[in-house]
Amino acid sequence: MRLFLIILIFLKAGAAICSPLIEIYSKMSPEFDESDWHIHDPSRIIKLGNFEYLAATGKAQEDGYDCGLELWTREDREKKWSPFLCLLQEKPIWIYSEMPNQDGAYWAPDFAPNGDIVYSVSAGFEETGSCVGILRRSDKNWTDIGRPVTCAFDPHEKQEVEAIDPSIFEAFDGRNFLVTGGGLVHISEFDFNSYETVSGEWYEPDNDSWFEIARGPGDLDDPDWVEAAYVYPFDGFYYLFVNWGACCRGVESTYNIRVGRSSSPTGPYFDKEGIDMMEGGGSLLVKSFENKIGPGHAGVKIDEDHRYFLSFHYYDAEFDGKPWVDELEILWRNGWPEILFDY
């Protein structure tokens, strides 16, 4: 009953883009019941009022499912996540022009420091091209700003670069930065007044308003893959969490979470061994363990007791490889995050 009342409060602000997610599931054929629930590419966890929230990638647009992004909620860490709201049932107009064949499911959202939601739009696994969009939060509703912040359509001659898995963080001096990228992680200062990068320009390799901060672990001719970039400022450093390996293959996924740090938001970022993350650096933080295969999409939260937690999704070996979300406590030792597996 409490969750139903919270949904009504959100919907009063504007039902145009927000529908109860459980209603979407109930209209699917076959019905998408609790045994089917799963969460992929979760955002950082935030608290609004008495509830915690995360945003997640929309599912395949089939069997009657028609939701772009999902919001999930729970009362606290002891409770299970429950489907809450569907965002972006209607495709924003700009996506029709940039990616006319895009199916209507969007990827890897994250909450910005002000409660906005930043997300990625991909042309799909078989096509090249991706963009970063933003939903502006107002009065407990989220509305698309009507244009992309940056897009990547074959911008680099030597390697694939995508504008996926975006996140925004606030630097120690109050400036905000957008970090995004698949294949090559890149970052630029962001302005919430204009809802653009400060330069107003999309990423290009030689654009001095964009900074390249991480590649995959291979050499420059075959750098492998890197994605799911997330930067967390802490105690004078900026910590860059990324994923190496492959996602989206259930228990065959090889995702693992790596980390480096920098004294500047725009890098360079180095791992514990002093290796630049543009040159194959990245200290291992979390790999597959127990039933949790291919952990990825890191986020950091602080609870009421001022404990730090790393949130991530994984593929559950005990649940047919379906993705779900977990948290592990972070201990900061000698300037680096370490994971406490028993808490």
C-alpha positions as CSV (number, residue, x, y, z in Angstrom):
1,M,0.0,0.0,0.0
2,R,2.8,2.4,0.9
3,L,4.5,1.8,-2.5
4,F,1.2,2.4,-4.3
5,L,0.8,5.8,-2.6
6,I,4.4,6.8,-3.5
7,I,3.6,5.9,-7.2
8,L,0.5,8.1,-7.1
9,I,2.6,11.0,-5.7
10,F,5.1,10.6,-8.6
11,L,2.4,10.4,-11.2
12,K,0.6,13.5,-10.0
13,A,3.6,15.5,-11.3
14,G,2.9,14.4,-14.9
15,A,1.8,11.0,-16.2
16,A,3.1,11.7,-19.7
17,I,6.4,9.8,-19.2
18,C,5.8,7.9,-16.0
19,S,3.8,4.8,-15.8
20,P,3.8,2.1,-13.1
21,L,6.4,-0.5,-14.2
22,I,4.3,-3.4,-12.7
23,E,1.5,-2.3,-15.0
24,I,3.8,-2.6,-18.0
25,Y,4.8,-6.1,-16.8
26,S,1.2,-7.2,-16.3
27,K,0.2,-6.3,-19.9
28,M,2.9,-8.5,-21.4
29,S,2.1,-11.8,-23.0
30,P,3.1,-14.0,-21.4
31,E,2.8,-11.9,-18.2
32,F,6.1,-10.9,-16.8
33,D,5.8,-12.1,-13.2
34,E,8.2,-11.9,-10.2
35,S,10.1,-15.0,-11.3
36,D,11.1,-13.1,-14.5
37,W,12.2,-9.9,-12.8
38,H,15.7,-8.8,-13.5
39,I,17.8,-5.6,-13.4
40,H,20.6,-4.7,-15.8
41,D,23.1,-1.8,-15.9
42,P,21.9,-0.3,-12.7
43,S,22.6,3.4,-11.8
44,R,24.1,4.4,-8.5
45,I,21.6,4.0,-5.6
46,I,20.1,7.2,-4.3
47,K,17.7,8.0,-1.4
48,L,14.6,10.2,-1.9
49,G,12.5,10.5,1.2
50,N,12.2,7.1,2.9
51,F,12.9,5.0,-0.1
52,E,16.0,4.1,-2.1
53,Y,15.9,4.2,-5.9
54,L,17.9,2.9,-8.9
55,A,17.4,3.3,-12.6
56,A,18.1,0.5,-15.0
57,T,18.3,-0.4,-18.7
58,G,15.0,-1.0,-20.5
59,K,14.3,-4.5,-21.7
60,A,13.8,-5.9,-25.2
61,Q,10.8,-4.3,-26.9
62,E,8.9,-7.5,-27.4
63,D,6.0,-9.5,-25.9
64,G,4.1,-6.2,-25.2
65,Y,6.9,-4.6,-23.2
66,D,7.2,-0.9,-24.2
67,C,9.4,0.9,-21.7
68,G,12.6,2.9,-22.3
69,L,14.1,3.0,-18.9
70,E,13.1,1.5,-15.5
71,L,13.0,2.8,-12.0
72,W,13.1,0.3,-9.1
73,T,12.7,1.0,-5.4
74,R,13.0,-0.5,-1.9
75,E,12.8,0.8,1.7
76,D,16.3,-0.2,2.7
77,R,19.1,-2.6,2.0
78,E,17.4,-5.4,3.9
79,K,14.4,-5.3,1.5
80,K,14.2,-6.6,-2.1
81,W,14.1,-4.3,-5.0
82,S,10.6,-3.9,-6.6
83,P,9.6,-2.4,-10.0
84,F,8.4,1.1,-9.6
85,L,8.1,3.4,-12.7
86,C,8.6,3.2,-16.4
87,L,10.3,6.2,-18.0
88,L,10.2,7.1,-21.7
89,Q,7.5,5.0,-23.1
90,E,7.4,7.4,-26.0
91,K,10.6,7.8,-27.9
92,P,12.1,11.4,-27.7
93,I,11.8,13.1,-31.1
94,W,15.6,13.6,-31.4
95,I,16.2,9.9,-31.4
96,Y,14.1,9.5,-34.6
97,S,16.5,11.9,-36.4
98,E,19.7,10.6,-34.9
99,M,18.9,6.9,-35.0
100,P,15.7,6.2,-36.9
101,N,15.9,2.4,-36.4
102,Q,16.5,2.5,-32.6
103,D,13.9,0.2,-31.0
104,G,13.0,2.3,-27.9
105,A,15.0,0.6,-25.1
106,Y,17.8,2.8,-23.6
107,W,20.9,1.8,-21.8
108,A,22.8,2.2,-18.5
109,P,21.1,5.3,-16.9
110,D,22.6,7.0,-13.9
111,F,21.4,9.7,-11.5
112,A,23.3,13.0,-11.7
113,P,24.1,14.9,-8.5
114,N,21.0,17.0,-8.9
115,G,18.6,14.0,-9.4
116,D,18.5,14.3,-13.2
117,I,18.9,11.0,-15.1
118,V,21.6,10.7,-17.8
119,Y,21.3,7.7,-20.2
120,S,22.6,6.3,-23.4
121,V,20.9,5.5,-26.7
122,S,22.5,2.9,-28.9
123,A,21.7,2.1,-32.5
124,G,22.1,-1.6,-31.4
125,F,24.7,-4.3,-31.4
126,E,24.6,-4.6,-35.2
127,E,24.9,-0.9,-36.0
128,T,27.3,1.8,-35.2
129,G,26.3,4.9,-33.3
130,S,25.3,6.0,-29.8
131,C,24.3,9.1,-28.0
132,V,23.9,10.5,-24.4
133,G,20.5,11.9,-23.4
134,I,19.3,13.5,-20.2
135,L,16.0,13.5,-18.3
136,R,15.6,16.7,-16.3
137,R,14.0,16.2,-12.9
138,S,11.3,18.6,-11.7
139,D,8.7,18.0,-9.0
140,K,9.4,14.3,-8.9
141,N,9.1,13.8,-12.7
142,W,11.7,13.4,-15.4
143,T,11.4,15.0,-18.8
144,D,13.8,14.6,-21.8
145,I,15.6,17.8,-22.6
146,G,14.9,17.2,-26.3
147,R,18.4,16.8,-27.8
148,P,21.5,14.7,-27.2
149,V,24.4,16.0,-25.2
150,T,27.0,14.1,-27.3
151,C,26.9,11.4,-29.9
152,A,29.5,9.1,-31.4
153,F,29.2,8.0,-35.0
154,D,32.6,6.5,-36.0
155,P,34.5,9.4,-34.4
156,H,37.9,7.7,-34.2
157,E,39.9,6.2,-37.1
158,K,41.8,3.6,-35.1
159,Q,39.2,2.1,-32.7
160,E,35.5,1.9,-32.0
161,V,34.4,4.7,-29.6
162,E,30.8,4.7,-28.3
163,A,28.9,7.3,-26.2
164,I,27.4,4.8,-23.8
165,D,27.2,4.2,-20.0
166,P,27.2,7.9,-19.1
167,S,27.5,9.4,-15.6
168,I,27.9,12.9,-14.2
169,F,29.9,13.8,-11.1
170,E,30.6,17.0,-9.2
171,A,34.3,17.9,-8.7
172,F,35.7,19.2,-5.5
173,D,35.6,22.8,-6.9
174,G,31.9,22.6,-7.8
175,R,32.3,21.9,-11.5
176,N,30.4,19.0,-13.1
177,F,31.8,16.5,-15.6
178,L,30.2,14.1,-18.0
179,V,32.1,10.8,-18.4
180,T,31.0,8.3,-21.1
181,G,32.5,5.8,-23.5
182,G,32.7,2.3,-24.8
183,G,36.1,1.3,-26.2
184,L,37.6,4.6,-25.1
185,V,36.4,6.4,-22.0
186,H,36.2,10.2,-22.5
187,I,35.2,13.1,-20.3
188,S,34.2,16.8,-20.6
189,E,33.0,19.5,-18.3
190,F,29.2,19.8,-18.2
191,D,27.0,22.8,-17.5
192,F,23.6,22.2,-15.9
193,N,22.4,25.7,-16.9
194,S,22.6,24.9,-20.6
195,Y,22.4,21.1,-20.4
196,E,25.4,20.9,-22.7
197,T,29.1,20.3,-22.3
198,V,30.8,23.6,-21.5
199,S,32.3,23.7,-25.0
200,G,28.9,22.7,-26.6
201,E,30.8,20.1,-28.7
202,W,30.6,16.4,-29.2
203,Y,33.6,14.2,-28.6
204,E,36.3,14.1,-31.3
205,P,39.9,12.8,-30.8
206,D,41.6,16.1,-31.2
207,N,39.0,18.3,-29.4
208,D,40.8,19.8,-26.4
209,S,37.5,20.1,-24.4
210,W,37.3,16.3,-24.2
211,F,39.9,14.2,-22.4
212,E,40.6,10.5,-23.1
213,I,41.0,8.7,-19.7
214,A,40.8,4.9,-20.2
215,R,41.2,2.2,-22.8
216,G,40.9,-1.5,-22.5
217,P,43.8,-3.7,-21.3
218,G,45.3,-4.6,-24.7
219,D,47.8,-2.7,-26.7
220,L,47.0,0.3,-28.9
221,D,46.5,-1.8,-32.0
222,D,44.1,-4.1,-30.2
223,P,43.0,-2.4,-26.9
224,D,40.2,-4.8,-26.0
225,W,37.0,-3.4,-24.5
226,V,36.3,-1.0,-21.7
227,E,32.9,0.5,-20.6
228,A,30.7,1.4,-17.6
229,A,32.8,4.3,-16.5
230,Y,31.9,5.9,-13.1
231,V,33.9,8.5,-11.3
232,Y,33.6,9.0,-7.5
233,P,35.4,11.9,-5.8
234,F,36.8,11.0,-2.3
235,D,39.4,12.4,0.0
236,G,41.2,14.5,-2.6
237,F,41.2,11.9,-5.4
238,Y,38.9,11.0,-8.3
239,Y,38.3,7.3,-8.5
240,L,37.5,5.9,-12.0
241,F,35.6,2.6,-12.0
242,V,35.4,0.8,-15.3
243,N,34.5,-2.7,-16.6
244,W,36.8,-4.9,-18.6
245,G,35.6,-8.0,-20.4
246,A,32.2,-9.0,-21.9
247,C,28.8,-8.5,-20.5
248,C,25.3,-9.7,-21.5
249,R,26.2,-13.4,-21.9
250,G,24.7,-14.7,-18.7
251,V,27.0,-17.1,-16.9
252,E,29.4,-16.8,-19.8
253,S,30.0,-13.1,-19.1
254,T,33.6,-12.1,-18.2
255,Y,32.9,-8.6,-16.8
256,N,35.1,-7.5,-13.9
257,I,35.4,-4.1,-12.2
258,R,38.7,-2.2,-12.3
259,V,39.7,1.1,-10.7
260,G,42.3,3.9,-11.0
261,R,42.6,7.3,-9.5
262,S,43.7,10.9,-10.3
263,S,44.2,14.2,-8.5
264,S,42.4,15.9,-11.5
265,P,38.8,15.1,-12.7
266,T,40.1,15.0,-16.3
267,G,43.0,12.6,-15.5
268,P,45.4,11.0,-16.1
269,Y,44.1,8.1,-14.0
270,F,46.6,5.6,-12.7
271,D,46.1,2.2,-11.0
272,K,47.8,0.9,-7.8
273,E,51.0,0.0,-9.8
274,G,51.2,3.5,-11.3
275,I,50.1,2.4,-14.8
276,D,48.1,4.9,-16.8
277,M,44.6,3.6,-17.6
278,M,45.1,4.9,-21.1
279,E,48.0,2.3,-21.3
280,G,46.3,-0.8,-20.0
281,G,46.2,0.2,-16.3
282,G,43.3,-0.8,-14.0
283,S,43.5,-2.5,-10.6
284,L,41.1,-5.4,-10.1
285,L,38.4,-4.6,-7.6
286,V,35.7,-7.2,-8.1
287,K,35.6,-10.3,-10.2
288,S,33.1,-13.2,-10.3
289,F,32.6,-14.8,-6.9
290,E,30.1,-17.4,-5.5
291,N,27.0,-17.3,-7.7
292,K,27.7,-13.7,-8.9
293,I,29.1,-13.9,-12.4
294,G,30.5,-10.9,-14.4
295,P,30.0,-8.0,-11.9
296,G,29.7,-4.7,-13.5
297,H,28.4,-1.1,-13.6
298,A,29.8,0.1,-10.3
299,G,28.2,2.9,-8.2
300,V,29.0,4.2,-4.8
301,K,26.6,5.2,-2.0
302,I,27.0,6.2,1.7
303,D,24.4,4.9,4.2
304,E,23.1,6.5,7.4
305,D,26.0,5.1,9.4
306,H,28.4,6.7,7.0
307,R,29.5,3.3,5.5
308,Y,30.4,3.2,1.9
309,F,28.9,0.6,-0.5
310,L,29.7,-0.5,-4.0
311,S,26.6,-1.4,-6.0
312,F,26.9,-3.5,-9.1
313,H,24.9,-5.9,-11.3
314,Y,25.8,-9.6,-11.8
315,Y,24.6,-12.6,-13.6
316,D,23.1,-15.1,-11.1
317,A,24.4,-18.6,-11.6
318,E,21.5,-19.8,-9.4
319,F,18.9,-17.9,-11.4
320,D,19.5,-19.0,-15.0
321,G,22.1,-16.3,-15.5
322,K,19.6,-13.4,-15.1
323,P,21.0,-10.1,-14.0
324,W,20.4,-8.7,-10.5
325,V,21.9,-6.1,-8.2
326,D,24.1,-6.5,-5.1
327,E,26.2,-4.3,-2.8
328,L,29.5,-4.8,-1.1
329,E,30.9,-2.6,1.6
330,I,34.0,-0.5,0.7
331,L,36.8,0.1,3.1
332,W,39.2,2.9,2.1
333,R,42.8,1.8,2.9
334,N,46.0,3.6,1.9
335,G,44.0,5.8,-0.5
336,W,42.3,3.0,-2.3
337,P,38.9,1.2,-2.1
338,E,39.0,-2.4,-0.9
339,I,35.9,-4.6,-0.8
340,L,34.7,-6.2,2.4
341,F,33.0,-9.5,1.3
342,D,31.7,-10.4,4.7
343,Y,29.6,-7.7,6.4
